[in-house]
Amino acid sequence: MSALPQAPEALLRHLEWTVIRRLDGMLHGTYRTMFRGAGLDLADVREYQVHDDVRHIDWNVTARLQELHVRQYIEDREVATWFLLDLSPSMDFGAARDKRSNLIQFVTVLTRVLTRHGNPVGAIFYGDGVEVVIPPRTGRRHVLHMLHTLITRPVLTRSSATALEHLLSTAQQLIRRRSLVFLVSDFISTPGWTKALAQVNRHHETVAIRVSDPAEFQLPQFGMAMVGDAETGEQIFVDAQDPAFRRRFAAAVEKREAAIREAFAAAGVDALELSTEDDLIDALLRFAALRKQRGRATVGLPRHLEVAT
């Protein structure tokens, strides 16, 4: 893959031409928000149906009629979207392309799609702790501001261990109005973030975007070498061709993957895997299909992030 433009305006134009324009031809429909219950007037109460959000159950009506009923609200056509961005040193890992470049492209495309339909978008940057908060706004100039901040942010060579719990608790304090929240991370973090993610998801429609590189799952056979922890700088000498070491590595990967899957399930969030080898359009189509398959309200996303059937 050729190197991406580094100037914010050039990169945005590149993505508008190569990704967003093509997406407009693959996805269909006119914009409308799918989110209900943003604190607007109650429109109606009806019987509960499969896939309804349990947070909309009206317990008073349910108790009176002895059947589950949910509240319906007048839709809000301006829903804020927040990106919680993990920019810790492990996000700079990658063979053909680093994970941070993947994050930048994904966030830029979704931000542009959302803002051009009038949805304000904000972001919280996390590196060695919470670093930057960009309040939600709309417009192309705002997208360029976010992109410039992402591109020009210095790369951390070392930091304390990533604590996604801190990022999520900060978001819980800052984001007052019900919003769409994307947590974009490789989820290489100290334990304890599952509960914080579930708390955010109780107040906001939350989606986990997991950015990864194939080398994190399948150890390359590079022989004997010194390898380092991108987060802490700790180094160890390993023999990547040793069968016993490779078995231990595979077991550790499986344990990590099972823990992450369980965490997403426990928090009740949708999760999209975004590999450094992925085509961005394919990833966005998978995301649209994921949301459609779940049959849940998609906060603030344009209708043309629904796959044609």
N, C-alpha and C positions, 0 to 999 in steps of 0.2 A: 504494500500500500504506500502511495506517495505521501510525503510529509504534508501535514495540514498547514494552512496559512496561520501565522502567529499574530498578525494584526487583527483586533476584534472585528472591524468592519469587513475585512477580507474573509475571515473565517465564517462570519454570519452569512455573507453573500454565497460563499461556497456551499454551506449547508442548506440555504434556501433553494439553491439551484439543483443540488445533487440529492437531497433527501426530502425536503418539505414539498417541493413541486411534484416529485414522484409519488409521495404519499397521497397528495390530493387526487391523483388518478387511480390509486388503488383502494382508497377508502371512500365512503360515500355518505351522503346525508347532509342536512343543514345543522348549524350549531344549535344546541340547546343543552342546558345543564340538566343532569339527572338527579341532582341532590334535592332531598326534601328535608324540611325541618330546620331551617336556618334562623328560627326565631320569628318567622313571619306569621301571618294570621292562619289559624286552623281552618282548613277547607272542608274536611269531612272525616268521618270515622267509618271503617268498613271491617269485614271479617278478615282475620289473619290468613295469609296464603303462604305456601311454601316459598322460601327465599326472601320473605319480608324481613326487614331489619328488626330484630327483637327490641332495639332501643326505641322503636316507635309504638310499642304496645301501650294502649290506654288501659291501665289496670282498673280504673274505676268502672269503665264501661264493661270490661271483661268480667268483673265481679258481679255486676248487675245482671248481665245477660248470660253468664255462665259459659261463654264462648270467647276465645281470644279475638280481640279487635285491635286494629292499629290506626294511628292518627295519620291523616294525609294533610300535607301543607301546600300552600301556594308556592310554586317553585321560585327560587331566587336566581336570577340570571347573572348575578355578579358574585362569584364565589372565589375567595382568595385561595391561592395555592402556595404552599411553602415547600422548599427543598432543603432538607437537612443533609449537608454534604460532609462526608468524612474525607478529609484531605490529609490524613496522617501519613507518615513515611511509607507504610506498606502499600499505599495506593499508587506509588511511583514504580512498583514492580511490574514487569511484563517483558516477554521475549520480543515478539514482533511489534507490539504497541503496549505502552504502559496503561495501567488501569485508570489513572487520572485523565488521560486523553479520552478514554471511553466515557468517563463521567462527564467531562466538559461537553462532548458532542451530544450526548443524550439529554443533558439538562438544557443546552441551548436550543435544541429542536423543540422540546416540549414547552419551554418558556415562550418561544416565538409563536408556536401554535396557540397557546393559551392567551397570550397578550393581544394577539391580533383579533381575537374574538371578545376583547373587553375584560378579560379576567385578570385581576391584579396578581402578580407573582412576587414572592419574597424568598429570601434564603438565609440560612445560618451556616457559617463555615466553621468546621471543627478541625484543628490541627493538633497543636500541643495545648489542648483546651479549646474553649469557644473563642474564636478570633474576631469574626465579623458578623454583623447582623444587617441585612439589607431589607428594609421594610417593603411590603408589597406595593407595586405600582404597575401601570400598564404602559404600552407603547414600545416602539422599536428602540428608542433611545435608552429606555430602561433595560432592555435586553442587552444592548451594547455595554451598558454600565456593569451589569452582572458579569458579562463575558470578560470585560477588561479586568475586573477584580479577580476573576478566576485565573486568567492567563498570567497576570503580573504578580500573583502571590508567590513569594519565594518558596522553593522546594525545601522541606525540612530534611536534614540529614539524620537527625536523631531526635527523639522526644521521649516523654514518659509513655508508658503503655496506654494504648487507646482505651477510653472508657466511654462507650456509647451511652451508658446510663446518664452521664453528665450532659451530653448533647440533647438527649431526649427530655431530661428534666428541665433544661433551659427552654426548650421548645414549649413544654407544658406551661411554663410561667409566662412566656412572651406571647403565645398565640391565644388570644382571648376569644375571637369569633370562630365559630365552627368552620373548618377549612379542609381542603384536600392537602394531605401531607405525603411527600415522597422522602423516604429515608434511603439515601444512596451511599452504600458502603461495601467494603469487602467482608465486614462482620468479623474481622480479626480484632477482638476486643477482650478486655477483662470481663469475667462473668457479672451477671446482675442486670443486664439490659432488657431481659425478657419482660419483667414486671413493668419497667418504665415504658416499653413499647406498647404493652397492653393498655396502660393508662392513657397514653396519647391516643390510641385507637378508640378508646371509649368516648373521647370527646371530638375526634376528627376522623374522617375517612382516610385511612393510612395504607400506603403501599410500600413494601420493601423492595428496593432495587439492589440486587447483590452483584457487584462487579468482581470478576474473577479472571484468572489466567490459567491456561491448561497445565502449566508447570506446577501449579499448586495442587493438582490432583494426580499427575503422573510424573514421577521424578525422572528427569533426563539422566542418561547414563554418561555423566561427564567425568567419571573416574574419581580420583582423590583430589579434594580441594578444600579450601577454607570457605565456609559459608557464614553469613551474618544475619542477625535478626534486624530487619529494616526499622523496627520500632525502637529497640533499645540499644542497638549497636553490638550486642553480644555476638561473639564469633566462636565457632567450633570447627574442628577438622573432621571431614566425613569421607567415606569411600562409597560413592553412589553406585558402584557396580557390585558391592557386597550383597549377596542374596538376603542375608539376615537383616541388614540395615533396610533394604527395600521392603521387606515384609513388615518391619516395624513402622516404616513410613506409611505404607498402605493402610495399616491398622489405625494409625493416628488420623489419617485422612477420613476414613470411614467413621471413626468416633466423632470427629469434628462435624462432618456432614450430617450425621444423625442428630447431633445436638442443635445445629442450626435449623434443621427441618422441624424439630420438636418445638423450638422456640417460636418460630413463625406460627405454627399451629396453635400453640398455647396463647399467643398474643392475638390470634384471630385475624391476621393480616394476609392479604394476597402478596405473593413474592414473585418477582421476575428475575431470572438468571441472565446476566449480561456479560458474556465472555469477551475478552480482547480479540478473539477470532471471529466474533459475530459481525454480520452485516447489520448496520444500524436499522435499516428499513425492516429487515426480517425480525429484529428484536422488537421494534415498535408494533409490528403486526401480531407478534406473539402476545405482547402486552394487551392489545385490543381484544384478541381472542380469549385471553385469560379472563378479562373483565366481563366479556359477554357470556362466557361459559358459566361464571359464577352467578350470573343473573342478578347482580347487586347493583344498586344505584352507584354511578360513577360520578363523583363530585367534580363539577366544573369542567369536565373534558368535553371538547367539541363532539358533536354527534358523528363527525366523520373520523373519529377514532373507534368506530364500530365497523367490523368486517362485513363486507357484503356477502350474502348467502345466496 
